């Protein structure tokens, strides 16, 4: 069984740590945070749970990039990204040697807002979701209304053009691990990076998303 890497042990990482502190999960955890105090707090939260832990104070992007380079030993590992940036996209930028583009016009995405690194966040919800949401497949846990389409489908079909050309949309799906907690297997990101390197020289949209919430950036083309 692979390890689970919780990358970011601050405010948002606490939810993941609380989930694993129940002791009901047998996976080995690696806590990653550049702030030593966050690592100490994370270890304290897990104390007595029986969960095996390692820690790393390495930069989040460098750390995840290093796992991708050691994919043979990490192929069964899972990533829970809880740092305040679009981590998978930052690693995609580094792995491809390509930068990011800004948004010339507002994308046609629901309830979106702009971030500080040219990312846009989108959501099917215009309210604060309950922390125990199990993310039902066909309806909203909070409103009980049908979810149609899911944000994954919305992002797949979004139309955004650069220089008159519609950009392809590539999505890294986030899998529900626990209530209000998502992550992805490392091999899923690795396949996307390899695909982009081999098949996608032009600009593209890249999103990390679950059925209701997502974050999107534009990857620049090769020069």
N, C-alpha and C positions, 0 to 999 in steps of 0.2 A: 504494500500500500504506500502511495506517495505521501509527501508532506503537504501541509497547507501553509502558505506564506501570507501572513497578514501584514500588508505593506502600508504602514501608517498606524500608530498606536495612540493617536490623540483622541479628540472628541468623537470622531466617527468610527475609529477603530475600537472604541469601548464596547460598541454593540456586538461586534464579532467576539471580543474577548469574553463578554458576559455569556454569550451563547455557548462557548466552549468551556467556560468555567463550571458549567453544570456537571461536567464529568461524564456526560452521556456519550461524548464523542471520543473515539479511540485514536484519532489521527494525531500525528506529531505536528507541532506547530513551530513555525519560525516567525518571530516577531521582528519587524524591521522598522526602524525609526532613527532619524539622525539626532533626535533629542534623547539623551540618556535618561532623563527623568521620566519620559514616556515609556521607555523600556522597563524601568524599575517598577513603575505603576502597573504595567501590564503583567509582569511576573508576579507581583503581589496579588493581583486579581485572580490569577490562576493557581496560586499557592493552595495546596491541599486538594486540588481537583484531580490529581493523578495524571494530568495531561503532560506529555513530554514536550519541553520547549527548548529552543535555541534562540539566540538573539543576534541581530546585526545592526550596527549603527551606520551602515553604508547609505549613500544617497539612493532614493527609491528607483530612479531611472537606471542608474548604474547597476543596482542590485538585480532588477528584473532583466536587464540586458545580459548580465552574467549568467543567469539561469538559462536563457535562450541559447547561449553559446555552449552550455553544458547539457543540451537537451537529452542526450542519451541517459544520463543519470537522473534527470528531472522530468522525464516524459510523462510520469504519472502524477506530477505535482499539480496543486491547485493554487490559484492566486485570488486573494481577496483584497482589492485595491481600495484603500480608505485614506489616501492622501488627497489634498485639495488641488488636484490637477488631473487632466485626462491622461492617466498614466500609460495606458496601452498606446495612445497616439504618440506620446513623447518617445516611447521606445521604438515605435515604427519610424518616426523621424530619424532617430539615431541609427537604426539598422539600415535604412535606405540611403542615408546621407542627403535626404531631401528636407526642405523647410516646409513651412505652413503658409497658407494664404489667408487674407482677411476676407470678410463678406462684403461684396459690393452692394448687395440688396438684402433685405430681410428674407430668410428662408421661410417657406410655407410649412411651418411646423407648429404644433399646438403648444400654447402656453410657454413659449420659449423666452429665454433671457440670455444675455451675452455675458461671457466670462472675461477674465483678464488676459487670456492667452489665445485669443481668437476662437475660443470654443463657444458653442451655443448649447444650452441645456433645454430640453424639451420634455413635456409631460402631458399625459392624458388627463391628469388631475389638476384642478385649479384650487385645491385645498391641501392641507397637510395630511398626508396619509398616516393611518395608524401604524405604530411601530411593530405590531404583531401581524401585519398583513401576510397571508400565505400565498398571495399572487395567484388567485384562481385563473384558470385558462380562459374562461368564456365570459366572466362578468367581474365587475369591480367589487371588491370585498367590502368597501365602505358604503357605496351607494346601492349595491345590488343590481345596478344597471348593466346591460350587456356591453362588453368591450368589443367594439367593432369600428375600425380595424384595430389590431394591437399596434403599439408604437413600432414594433419590429417591421410590420408590414408597411406602415406609414413611411418609415425611413427608407425602406427598400424602394419605394415608388416615388420618393420626393424628387422634384425637378428643380435643379439649380444649374445655371449655365455660367461658364467662364469663356470669354471670347466667342460667344455664340454657340459653344459646344456644351451639351448636357453632360454633367459629370456622372460617372458610375458611382453607385453607393455601396460601400462594403461595410458590413456590420459584424462586430464581435458580440455575440449574444452573451448576456450575463445570466447565469443559471441560479435559481433559487436554492440557497443552501440551508437557510433557516428563515423564520419570520423577519421580513425587512432586511434580509442579508443576502447579498449576491456575490458571485465570483465566477471564474472561468478556469478551465484546465489550461495549463501552459501550452500544450500541444495545439490547442485551438488558435492561440495567437501566433504560434510559430508557423502554422499552415498559411495563415493570412499574410504574414510578412514574406514568406517565400513566394506566394502567389503574386503579391504586389511587385516584388523584385523582378520576377520573370515575365509578367504579363501586363503590367499596368504602368507604362512610362509617363502617361499623361496625368494631369491633376485628377483627384478623386475625393469623394466624401468618405470619411471614416468615422464610424460611430461605435460606441460601446453602449449597449442598451438592454433592458429587460422589456417585458410586455407593456410597461407603463411609463418608464422614465429612461432618458438617454442623454448622452453628450456627444456632440459632433464637431469635427474639425475638417478643414480642407487641406489635404496633402498636396504640396506643389509637385509639378512634373519634373522630370529629369532635365537638366540644363543642356 
